[in-house]
């Protein structure tokens, strides 16, 4: 209160006991700020559900059911290889056993990530082991089939280059944000697993023709989604760097 007495004098002199708050924004400025925040969230946080590498690790122990399924899938890889090459690799009974092992491994790949996210069991170990197990299983199947002469090497090379390349891209852009899994990528994974499984089965004529149709469809989608992933990864990294520079 000023010497002149009365609260009016304080107001007149421009002094007040209240702490000044942040400057008020115009409605247009507030709307622009909200849009920018929403865009940032959509690029960095929301897609985490679609990419296990981008899922933030929780406080769960690495000893959990989701990681156990991932480790089980890794253990099945050498089992699959042994059954695939058993007795020269062309005995129908052993090929059916190899197909069953591959099918079980693919099922664990489908459910371990869902369990981890729904139950809060995402861990650093799981984020690292899951893609390794996936690539080990697919790589072992493709290379094994090519060694046996059941699948041309060019098919194996194209699929593996795409798989490894996309995985490396995911790690390259992870600190800039996460690219959500596309519908095409999920279809590719389904067709790829079905196609490989059909090639693992004995060379029954009908199955062999269906296997080629499915694997060629998977190849086309794999290349298309791989190119799309490269474009989106480069764009995400460029936009992230531009936001940081501002």
C-alpha positions in Angstrom: 0.0 0.0 0.0 1.4 3.4 -1.0 1.9 6.4 1.4 -1.2 8.0 -0.1 -3.2 5.1 1.5 -5.9 2.9 -0.1 -5.5 0.0 -2.5 -6.4 2.4 -5.3 -2.9 4.0 -5.0 -1.2 0.6 -5.5 -3.2 0.0 -8.7 -2.5 3.5 -9.9 1.3 3.1 -9.4 1.2 -0.2 -11.3 2.1 -2.3 -8.2 0.1 -5.2 -6.8 0.5 -7.9 -4.2 -0.5 -10.6 -6.8 2.2 -12.5 -8.6 1.9 -11.8 -12.4 0.9 -14.9 -14.3 1.9 -16.0 -17.8 0.8 -13.7 -20.6 -2.6 -14.5 -22.0 -2.6 -16.0 -25.5 -4.9 -15.0 -28.2 -7.4 -17.7 -29.3 -5.5 -18.2 -32.6 -2.2 -18.7 -30.8 -3.7 -21.2 -28.4 -5.2 -23.2 -31.2 -1.9 -23.3 -33.1 -0.1 -24.5 -29.9 -2.6 -27.3 -29.4 -2.3 -28.4 -33.0 1.5 -28.5 -32.7 1.3 -30.6 -29.5 -1.2 -33.0 -31.1 1.1 -33.5 -34.1 4.1 -34.1 -31.9 2.2 -36.7 -29.9 0.9 -38.5 -33.0 4.4 -38.8 -34.3 6.2 -39.9 -31.1 3.9 -41.4 -28.6 0.8 -43.0 -30.2 2.6 -45.2 -32.7 4.5 -47.0 -29.8 1.7 -49.6 -29.7 2.5 -50.7 -33.2 6.3 -51.0 -32.9 7.8 -53.1 -30.1 11.2 -51.4 -30.5 9.5 -48.1 -29.6 7.6 -49.4 -26.6 8.9 -47.7 -23.5 10.2 -50.3 -21.0 8.3 -50.6 -17.8 9.4 -51.7 -14.3 8.6 -55.4 -15.0 11.2 -58.0 -14.4 12.8 -59.6 -17.5 11.6 -62.9 -16.1 8.1 -62.8 -17.4 5.8 -64.8 -19.7 6.3 -62.6 -22.7 10.1 -62.9 -22.7 9.7 -66.6 -22.0 7.8 -67.0 -25.2 10.4 -65.0 -27.1 13.2 -67.2 -25.7 11.2 -70.3 -26.5 11.0 -69.1 -30.1 14.8 -68.8 -30.2 15.2 -72.3 -28.8 12.8 -73.6 -31.5 15.1 -72.3 -34.3 17.7 -75.0 -34.0 15.0 -77.6 -33.4 13.4 -76.5 -36.6 16.7 -76.7 -38.5 17.4 -80.2 -37.3 13.9 -81.4 -38.3 14.1 -79.7 -41.7 17.4 -81.4 -42.6 16.6 -84.7 -41.0 17.5 -87.7 -43.2 18.6 -85.5 -46.1 15.7 -83.0 -45.8 13.3 -84.7 -48.1 11.5 -87.2 -46.0 7.8 -86.3 -45.8 7.3 -87.2 -42.2 10.2 -85.1 -41.0 9.0 -82.2 -43.2 5.6 -82.3 -41.5 7.4 -82.2 -38.1 9.5 -79.2 -39.3 6.3 -77.4 -40.4 4.7 -78.0 -37.0 7.8 -76.6 -35.2 7.7 -73.5 -37.5 4.0 -73.0 -36.9 4.4 -73.1 -33.2 7.2 -70.6 -33.4 5.1 -68.2 -35.5 2.3 -68.4 -33.0 4.6 -67.3 -30.2 5.7 -64.4 -32.4 2.0 -63.4 -32.7 1.2 -63.4 -29.0 4.4 -62.4 -27.0 4.3 -58.8 -28.0 0.6 -58.5 -27.3 1.0 -60.0 -23.8 3.9 -57.7 -23.1 2.0 -54.5 -24.0 -1.3 -55.5 -22.4 0.2 -56.6 -19.1 2.9 -54.0 -18.8 5.7 -56.5 -19.3 7.8 -54.5 -21.9 11.5 -54.8 -21.0 14.7 -53.8 -22.7 15.6 -57.5 -23.1 12.3 -58.2 -24.8 12.7 -55.2 -27.2 16.1 -56.6 -28.2 15.3 -60.3 -28.2 12.0 -60.2 -30.1 13.3 -58.9 -33.5 16.4 -61.2 -33.2 14.1 -64.2 -32.7 11.9 -63.2 -35.6 14.8 -62.8 -38.0 16.6 -65.9 -36.8 13.4 -68.0 -37.5 12.7 -66.5 -40.9 16.4 -66.6 -41.9 16.9 -70.2 -40.8 13.8 -71.3 -42.8 14.7 -69.4 -46.0 18.3 -70.3 -46.0 17.5 -73.9 -45.2 15.0 -74.2 -48.0 17.4 -72.7 -50.4 20.2 -75.1 -49.4 17.8 -78.0 -50.0 17.0 -76.6 -53.4 13.3 -76.0 -52.6 13.4 -72.2 -52.8 15.5 -70.1 -55.2 18.3 -68.1 -53.6 17.0 -64.8 -55.0 13.8 -65.1 -53.0 15.8 -65.7 -49.9 18.1 -62.7 -50.6 15.3 -60.3 -51.3 13.3 -61.1 -48.2 16.3 -61.1 -45.9 17.7 -57.8 -47.2 14.3 -56.2 -46.6 13.9 -57.7 -43.1 17.4 -56.7 -41.9 17.2 -53.3 -43.6 13.9 -52.4 -42.0 15.1 -53.5 -38.6 18.3 -51.3 -38.9 16.1 -48.4 -40.0 13.9 -48.8 -36.9 16.9 -48.5 -34.7 18.3 -45.6 -36.7 15.2 -43.4 -36.2 14.1 -44.6 -32.8 15.4 -41.5 -31.0 13.5 -39.3 -33.4 10.2 -41.1 -33.1 8.5 -44.4 -34.0 7.0 -45.2 -37.4 3.7 -47.1 -36.9 3.4 -50.6 -38.5 1.5 -50.3 -41.7 -1.4 -52.6 -42.7 0.8 -53.7 -45.7 3.6 -54.7 -43.3 1.2 -56.9 -41.3 -0.2 -58.5 -44.4 3.4 -59.1 -45.6 4.3 -60.9 -42.3 1.2 -63.1 -42.6 1.8 -64.0 -46.2 5.5 -64.6 -45.6 4.9 -67.0 -42.7 2.2 -68.9 -44.6 4.3 -69.1 -47.7 7.4 -70.3 -45.9 5.3 -72.8 -44.0 3.9 -74.2 -47.3 7.4 -74.6 -48.7 8.4 -76.5 -45.6 5.7 -79.0 -46.1 6.4 -82.0 -48.5 6.3 -81.2 -52.2 2.7 -82.1 -52.7 1.7 -80.7 -56.1 -1.3 -78.5 -55.0 0.5 -77.2 -51.9 3.6 -76.4 -54.0 1.6 -74.2 -56.4 -0.2 -72.4 -53.6 3.1 -71.8 -51.9 4.5 -70.0 -54.9 1.5 -67.8 -55.2 1.6 -66.8 -51.6 5.4 -66.2 -51.4 5.3 -64.1 -54.6 2.5 -62.0 -53.2 4.6 -61.6 -50.0 7.6 -60.6 -52.0 5.7 -57.8 -53.8 4.3 -56.4 -50.6 7.7 -56.7 -48.9 9.4 -54.6 -51.5 6.6 -52.0 -51.6 6.4 -51.7 -47.8 10.2 -51.6 -47.5 10.5 -48.7 -49.9 7.6 -46.9 -48.0 9.4 -47.5 -44.7 12.6 -45.9 -46.0 10.7 -42.8 -47.2 8.8 -42.5 -43.9 12.0 -43.0 -41.8 13.9 -40.3 -43.7 11.0 -37.9 -43.4 10.6 -38.6 -39.7 14.3 -38.0 -39.0 14.3 -34.8 -41.1 11.2 -33.4 -39.4 12.6 -34.3 -35.9 15.9 -32.5 -36.7 14.1 -29.5 -38.0 11.9 -29.3 -34.8 15.0 -29.5 -32.6 16.8 -26.8 -34.5 13.9 -24.3 -33.9 
